[in-house]
Amino acid sequence: MTVDDSGSGEDAQGADSGEDPLALRLEGLILGAERRYTPFQAARSAGVSMELASRFWRAMGFADIGQAKALTEADVLALRRLAGLVEAGLLSEAMAVQVARSTGQTTARLAEWQIDSFLEGLTEPPEPGMTRTEVTYPIVELLLPELEEFLVYVWRRQLAASAGRVVQAGDDEEMVDRRLAVGFADLVGFTRLTRRMEEEELGELVEAFETTAADLVAANGGRLIKTLGDEVLYAADDAGTAAEIALRLIETMAHDETMPELRVGMAFGTVTTRMGDVFGTTVNLASRLTSIAPKDAVLVDTAFAEELIRTQDAPASEAEAAEEAAAAEKEGEEPPVYRFGLQPMWQRPVRGLGVVEPWLLTRREGAL
């Protein structure tokens, strides 16, 4: 039984099972194979237990399908590969499940975006009287190999960058628990906007914000960890890079009249990384600082401020900077050039973290 354009084969299977014939044809096109196995048969063919197979499938985000014949040779091969890595001692069973989960979560989001935002626009009927279903199949057929190669290219590039960071880590502990600068950027008054704007307008605003933030983070040497609609979380290996990103976000958004005000909170310290996400007290502190930051302003914690002072990206105080400039002028030398300014704010209690002393981060005149 094969997928063809005549409506036979899996189309007939779809008619018998009540499934949409076009959906089945698209599935066959994308997967490149026909349905042959029940979950039990696939697990047995792969040489793994049904229990382990179920753990892998659930980790990848696949729904339980009972014992319906819905799996292909590719499903068997994927099971065999994961199990083989465990049997060879290259991965523990728990790590193999994590690999399945991280891959499933990442690609699920990518696939949803491509269908919702990308594919829908391309499959608008080009001529009156044509249905979207008449256009979808040939479009997918043309795009599939190109998107697949592009996905592998981007993945390899990202893998190379991540591997490089791990190699440069000082020791094994630093590979998991590292000192990073973490920043949250949050749109002010987003909840009110959701009540005033149409859904399509709101979606366009969120997409514009996420796109701008992602571009600025990447261009200035940071890493976008995740987006949460009205908020983005990013990290950088040093405080100076994170500070530059924060101020560029504020400056860029301030010049866009369609965007609400932005506020940013950042902290520096030990961060635990898991499956591409970051956790720990440093992350929590950055989030809390964001919630108390003024509009179009950046707040950082004491450790972040001390790191900027240590790397000479910011003076310990404006009075000290003025003294250094006067001394340099007296000696006929160039004064130190600082990119950022720091202003201590009032100490305040922060829920779950005790009393903190925020610092207001600014760009020093002429440092852009």
Protein Blocks (a to p, Z undefined) as FASTA:
>chain_A
ZZdfkopajlmmmmmnopafklmmmmmmmnopacfbdfklmmmmnopafklmmmmmmmno
pacehjacfbcfklmmmmmmmmmmmmnomacfklmmmmmmmmmmmmmmmmmmmmmmmmmm
mmgcfbghiafklmmmmmmmmmmmmmmmmmmmmmmmmmmmmmmmmmmpmblmlmmmccdd
ddddddehklmmmmmpcfklmmmmmmmmmmmmmmmmmmnopacfbdehjaccdddfbfkl
mmmmmmmmmmmmmmpmkbccddddddddddddeehiacdjklmmmmmmmmmpcehiacdd
fklmmmmmmnopacfbfklmmmmmmmmmmnopacdddfbdcddddddddehkapaddddd
dddehiZZ
